[in-house]
Amino acid sequence: MLIIFYCMNLQLAMKQYLEAVTGVEPAIRPFAAAERKGVPLFLGHLYSLHEVTLFGHAVVLAVAATDEHFTPHELAGHAEQLRQAIVKPLALVLPSPASFDRNRLMRLGVPFMAPGRQLFLPMLLTDLRENFPRRRHRAQGNGLSPYAQAVVLYRLLRGPVEALSLAELARLLGYTPMMLTLAADELKAFGLAEVAVAGRKRHLRFKAAGRKLWEMAEAQLRSPVARRYWVRGVVKTFPLAGMSALEQLSDVTGDALPVHAESARIFHALLREGALVACEIPEDADWQAESWRYSPRLFAKEGCVDRLSLYLSLRDTSDERVRMALDTILENMTWLT
């Protein structure tokens, strides 16, 4: 069974949960490299494979390399492609699937597992628990979720949001109203905003604006880049990102291959369709792709990703020239009040 699992301490969590459910301590081993040969390259980037034996059955654990969210249909597609490549029983492991996602996975016939919460492995065993722990806000050390970060960037780059309801803001950002409700709760928990109610509509009110809001939020803002790939294929209209964007905005010279960004969902769809091909080495590639946690098109301008997202994507560099260029970009920002 293939298990997609986002827990940092996978082996310990899996052993504890499976032992609690089955009464048997499972042994987890890395999946042999030779067994990965048939796995599509883009799935090899997305998942790290491991294996466990339960009741005499081999179970393949696919550890997600990023925290990107996939729909049940996308997860089912990943599982099917890996099932064909690996030719072993498959299942998916999710951190805390919502009830509607769980039901959709069941209707699609996709076995799934959420360690410590739910288990649906019809070929082996079933353990569905309705009373899982209440989901907490993200710990401050983990930073804001991608959708909460997108709201902060909207305020910084587009202006006030107080006149917009959460539902209206959700439409502008391409998210669901529920995701904006969760984002609002996060921003409130981090002390960045308050939620006001006017009639039946909820509105977000930030506690600061401009440079002050940036300074309040920066420690919780994450790099938008989930993963970088070497890619062969037509670039189309993807905005410039990384060193290519920095070259457009400063006197720093970019890399030999251009860098472009696209949302993880669109990028992975193009890989699945074969419109783009991931390469092992830069010598085989036409350009470098950055797979983003939120759409770079939301705030892109003049063919480049926005300056604040660019700063976040490169701020951990050890290159002093790049650091100085990023500082200059912030100094030259026109902050909205």
C-alpha positions as CSV (number, residue, x, y, z in Angstrom):
1,M,0.0,0.0,0.0
2,L,1.2,3.5,-0.9
3,I,0.9,5.9,2.0
4,I,1.3,9.7,1.5
5,F,2.3,11.0,4.9
6,Y,3.3,14.5,6.0
7,C,4.6,13.8,9.5
8,M,8.2,14.9,10.1
9,N,8.8,12.0,12.4
10,L,7.2,9.4,10.2
11,Q,8.8,6.2,11.5
12,L,8.0,6.8,15.1
13,A,4.5,8.0,14.4
14,M,3.8,5.1,12.1
15,K,5.2,2.5,14.5
16,Q,3.2,3.9,17.5
17,Y,-0.1,4.1,15.6
18,L,0.1,0.8,13.8
19,E,1.3,-1.0,17.0
20,A,-1.6,0.6,18.9
21,V,-4.1,-0.5,16.2
22,T,-2.7,-4.0,15.4
23,G,-0.8,-5.0,18.5
24,V,2.2,-5.7,16.3
25,E,5.3,-3.5,16.2
26,P,6.0,-2.8,12.5
27,A,9.5,-2.7,10.9
28,I,9.9,0.2,8.5
29,R,12.7,0.2,5.9
30,P,13.7,2.6,3.1
31,F,12.3,1.5,-0.3
32,A,15.1,0.0,-2.4
33,A,16.4,2.3,-5.2
34,A,16.0,-0.4,-7.8
35,E,12.3,-0.5,-7.0
36,R,11.9,3.2,-7.8
37,K,13.0,2.9,-11.4
38,G,9.5,2.8,-12.8
39,V,8.2,5.7,-10.7
40,P,7.5,8.9,-12.8
41,L,10.2,11.5,-12.2
42,F,7.7,14.1,-10.9
43,L,6.3,11.7,-8.4
44,G,9.8,10.8,-7.3
45,H,10.3,14.4,-6.4
46,L,7.0,14.5,-4.5
47,Y,7.4,11.4,-2.5
48,S,10.1,9.5,-0.6
49,L,9.3,5.8,-0.5
50,H,9.6,3.4,2.5
51,E,8.1,0.0,3.1
52,V,6.5,-1.8,6.1
53,T,5.1,-5.4,6.4
54,L,1.7,-5.8,8.1
55,F,0.2,-9.3,8.5
56,G,2.5,-10.6,5.8
57,H,1.6,-7.8,3.4
58,A,4.1,-5.4,2.0
59,V,3.0,-1.8,2.4
60,V,4.8,1.1,0.6
61,L,5.0,4.4,2.5
62,A,5.3,7.5,0.2
63,V,6.5,10.4,2.4
64,A,5.5,13.7,0.9
65,A,8.5,16.0,0.3
66,T,6.3,19.1,0.7
67,D,3.3,20.2,2.7
68,E,1.3,21.0,-0.5
69,H,-2.4,20.2,-0.4
70,F,-3.9,17.9,-3.0
71,T,-7.6,17.1,-3.7
72,P,-8.9,13.6,-3.3
73,H,-8.9,13.2,-7.1
74,E,-5.3,14.3,-7.4
75,L,-4.3,12.0,-4.6
76,A,-6.1,9.1,-6.3
77,G,-4.2,9.9,-9.5
78,H,-0.9,9.9,-7.7
79,A,-1.8,6.6,-6.1
80,E,-2.8,5.0,-9.4
81,Q,0.4,6.1,-11.1
82,L,2.5,4.8,-8.3
83,R,0.5,1.6,-8.1
84,Q,1.2,0.9,-11.8
85,A,4.9,1.7,-11.3
86,I,5.5,-0.2,-8.1
87,V,3.0,-3.1,-8.6
88,K,2.2,-3.5,-4.9
89,P,-0.9,-2.8,-2.7
90,L,-1.4,1.0,-2.2
91,A,-2.9,3.4,0.3
92,L,-2.7,7.1,1.2
93,V,-1.8,8.6,4.5
94,L,-3.1,12.1,5.3
95,P,-2.4,14.3,8.4
96,S,-6.0,15.1,9.3
97,P,-8.5,14.8,6.3
98,A,-11.8,16.7,6.6
99,S,-14.8,14.5,6.6
100,F,-15.8,15.4,3.0
101,D,-12.3,14.5,1.8
102,R,-12.5,11.2,3.7
103,N,-15.8,10.4,2.2
104,R,-14.6,11.2,-1.3
105,L,-11.5,9.0,-0.9
106,M,-13.8,6.2,0.1
107,R,-16.1,6.7,-2.8
108,L,-13.1,6.7,-5.1
109,G,-12.0,3.4,-3.5
110,V,-8.7,4.9,-2.3
111,P,-7.4,3.3,1.0
112,F,-6.1,6.0,3.4
113,M,-4.6,6.5,6.8
114,A,-4.2,9.4,9.3
115,P,-1.8,8.3,12.0
116,G,-3.4,8.6,15.5
117,R,-6.7,9.5,13.9
118,Q,-8.2,7.4,11.1
119,L,-7.3,4.2,9.3
120,F,-9.1,2.8,6.2
121,L,-7.3,-0.2,4.8
122,P,-10.1,-2.5,3.6
123,M,-7.7,-5.2,2.4
124,L,-6.1,-5.4,5.9
125,L,-8.0,-3.7,8.6
126,T,-10.2,-0.7,9.4
127,D,-10.1,1.8,12.3
128,L,-12.3,4.8,11.7
129,R,-12.3,7.2,14.7
130,E,-14.7,10.1,14.7
131,N,-13.3,11.7,17.9
132,F,-9.9,12.9,16.8
133,P,-8.2,15.8,18.6
134,R,-9.3,19.3,17.8
135,R,-7.1,20.9,15.2
136,R,-4.9,23.6,16.7
137,H,-3.5,26.8,15.1
138,R,-0.2,26.4,13.4
139,A,2.7,26.8,15.9
140,Q,4.5,30.0,15.5
141,G,7.7,28.2,14.6
142,N,5.9,26.8,11.5
143,G,4.8,30.2,10.3
144,L,1.6,31.1,8.5
145,S,-0.2,28.8,6.1
146,P,0.0,29.6,2.4
147,Y,-3.5,31.0,2.3
148,A,-3.0,33.2,5.4
149,Q,0.3,34.4,3.9
150,A,-1.5,35.3,0.7
151,V,-3.9,37.5,2.7
152,V,-1.0,39.3,4.4
153,L,0.6,39.9,1.0
154,Y,-2.7,41.1,-0.5
155,R,-2.9,43.8,2.3
156,L,0.8,44.8,1.7
157,L,0.7,44.8,-2.1
158,R,-3.0,45.7,-3.0
159,G,-4.2,47.8,-0.1
160,P,-6.9,47.8,2.6
161,V,-9.2,44.8,3.0
162,E,-11.6,46.1,5.6
163,A,-14.3,46.8,3.1
164,L,-14.2,43.3,1.8
165,S,-16.0,40.4,3.4
166,L,-14.0,37.2,3.9
167,A,-16.1,35.6,1.1
168,E,-15.2,38.5,-1.3
169,L,-11.6,38.3,-0.3
170,A,-11.7,34.5,-0.9
171,R,-12.9,35.0,-4.5
172,L,-10.2,37.6,-5.2
173,L,-7.5,35.2,-4.0
174,G,-9.0,32.1,-5.6
175,Y,-9.6,30.3,-2.2
176,T,-12.8,28.9,-0.7
177,P,-14.6,30.9,2.0
178,M,-13.7,28.2,4.5
179,M,-10.0,28.7,3.8
180,L,-10.3,32.4,4.4
181,T,-12.1,31.7,7.7
182,L,-9.2,29.6,8.7
183,A,-6.7,32.3,7.5
184,A,-8.5,34.9,9.6
185,D,-8.3,32.7,12.6
186,E,-4.6,32.2,12.0
187,L,-4.0,35.9,11.6
188,K,-5.9,36.6,14.8
189,A,-3.9,33.9,16.7
190,F,-0.6,35.5,15.5
191,G,-1.7,38.9,16.6
192,L,-1.7,40.4,13.1
193,A,-5.5,41.1,12.6
194,E,-8.9,41.0,14.2
195,V,-12.2,39.8,12.8
196,A,-15.1,42.2,12.7
197,V,-18.8,41.2,12.0
198,A,-21.1,43.5,10.1
199,G,-24.5,42.0,9.7
200,R,-24.0,38.5,8.3
201,K,-20.6,39.3,6.9
202,R,-17.2,38.9,8.5
203,H,-14.4,41.3,7.8
204,L,-10.6,41.3,8.5
205,R,-9.0,44.3,10.2
206,F,-5.2,44.3,10.3
207,K,-3.5,45.9,13.3
208,A,-1.0,47.7,11.1
209,A,-0.2,48.6,7.5
210,G,2.8,49.1,5.3
211,R,6.3,48.6,6.6
212,K,5.1,48.1,10.2
213,L,2.8,45.2,9.1
214,W,5.7,43.7,7.2
215,E,7.9,43.9,10.3
216,M,5.2,42.4,12.5
217,A,4.6,39.5,10.0
218,E,8.0,38.8,8.5
219,A,9.1,36.2,11.0
220,Q,6.0,34.2,10.3
221,L,6.2,34.5,6.5
222,R,7.7,31.5,4.7
223,S,9.3,31.1,1.4
224,P,6.6,30.5,-1.3
225,V,8.8,27.9,-3.0
226,A,7.8,24.4,-2.2
227,R,10.3,22.8,-4.5
228,R,12.6,23.6,-7.4
229,Y,12.9,21.5,-10.6
230,W,15.0,21.5,-13.7
231,V,12.5,21.4,-16.6
232,R,12.4,21.0,-20.3
233,G,9.4,22.4,-22.3
234,V,7.7,25.6,-23.3
235,V,7.7,28.2,-20.6
236,K,4.4,29.9,-21.7
237,T,3.5,32.8,-19.5
238,F,5.0,31.8,-16.2
239,P,6.4,34.9,-14.4
240,L,10.1,35.2,-13.8
241,A,11.3,34.2,-10.3
242,G,14.4,33.6,-8.2
243,M,17.6,35.0,-9.6
244,S,16.0,35.8,-12.9
245,A,13.5,38.1,-11.3
246,L,16.3,39.6,-9.0
247,E,18.3,40.4,-12.2
248,Q,15.4,42.4,-13.5
249,L,15.1,44.4,-10.3
250,S,18.8,44.9,-9.4
251,D,22.3,44.8,-10.8
252,V,22.9,41.2,-9.7
253,T,23.4,38.8,-12.6
254,G,21.1,35.9,-12.8
255,D,21.9,32.2,-13.4
256,A,22.6,30.7,-16.7
257,L,19.1,29.1,-17.0
258,P,16.0,31.3,-16.5
259,V,13.9,30.7,-13.5
260,H,10.0,30.8,-13.6
261,A,7.4,30.2,-11.0
262,E,4.0,28.6,-11.1
263,S,1.6,27.2,-8.5
264,A,2.2,23.7,-7.4
265,R,-1.2,22.5,-8.7
266,I,-0.7,23.9,-12.2
267,F,2.9,22.8,-12.4
268,H,2.2,19.3,-11.3
269,A,-0.7,19.0,-13.8
270,L,1.6,20.0,-16.6
271,L,4.1,17.4,-15.6
272,R,1.4,14.7,-15.4
273,E,0.1,15.7,-18.9
274,G,3.6,15.6,-20.3
275,A,3.5,19.3,-21.4
276,L,6.7,19.7,-19.2
277,V,9.4,17.2,-18.5
278,A,11.4,17.2,-15.2
279,C,15.2,16.7,-15.7
280,E,17.7,15.2,-13.4
281,I,20.5,17.7,-14.3
282,P,20.5,21.4,-15.5
283,E,22.4,20.4,-18.6
284,D,19.3,18.6,-19.9
285,A,16.9,21.5,-18.9
286,D,15.6,24.6,-20.7
287,W,14.8,26.4,-17.4
288,Q,14.3,26.0,-13.7
289,A,10.8,25.9,-12.3
290,E,9.8,27.0,-8.8
291,S,6.7,25.2,-7.6
292,W,4.9,27.7,-5.3
293,R,2.6,27.2,-2.3
294,Y,0.3,30.0,-3.6
295,S,-0.1,31.3,-7.1
296,P,2.7,33.6,-8.1
297,R,0.2,35.2,-10.5
298,L,-1.7,36.7,-7.6
299,F,0.7,39.6,-7.2
300,A,3.0,39.3,-10.3
301,K,3.8,42.5,-12.1
302,E,5.5,43.2,-15.4
303,G,6.4,39.6,-16.0
304,C,8.0,39.1,-12.5
305,V,6.8,37.7,-9.2
306,D,6.1,40.3,-6.6
307,R,9.0,41.8,-4.7
308,L,8.0,40.6,-1.2
309,S,7.6,37.0,-2.3
310,L,10.9,37.2,-4.2
311,Y,12.5,38.5,-1.0
312,L,11.1,35.6,1.0
313,S,12.2,33.0,-1.6
314,L,15.8,34.2,-1.5
315,R,16.3,35.6,2.0
316,D,18.1,32.5,3.3
317,T,20.9,32.8,0.8
318,S,24.5,33.0,1.9
319,D,25.5,35.2,-1.1
320,E,26.2,38.6,0.2
321,R,25.5,40.3,-3.2
322,V,22.0,38.8,-3.2
323,R,21.4,39.8,0.4
324,M,22.4,43.4,-0.4
325,A,20.1,43.4,-3.5
326,L,17.2,42.1,-1.4
327,D,17.7,44.8,1.2
328,T,17.7,47.4,-1.5
329,I,14.4,46.0,-2.9
330,L,12.8,46.4,0.6
331,E,14.3,49.9,1.0
332,N,12.8,51.0,-2.4
333,M,9.4,49.5,-1.7
334,T,6.4,51.9,-1.8
335,W,4.5,50.8,1.2
336,L,0.7,51.1,1.1
337,T,-1.1,52.6,4.1
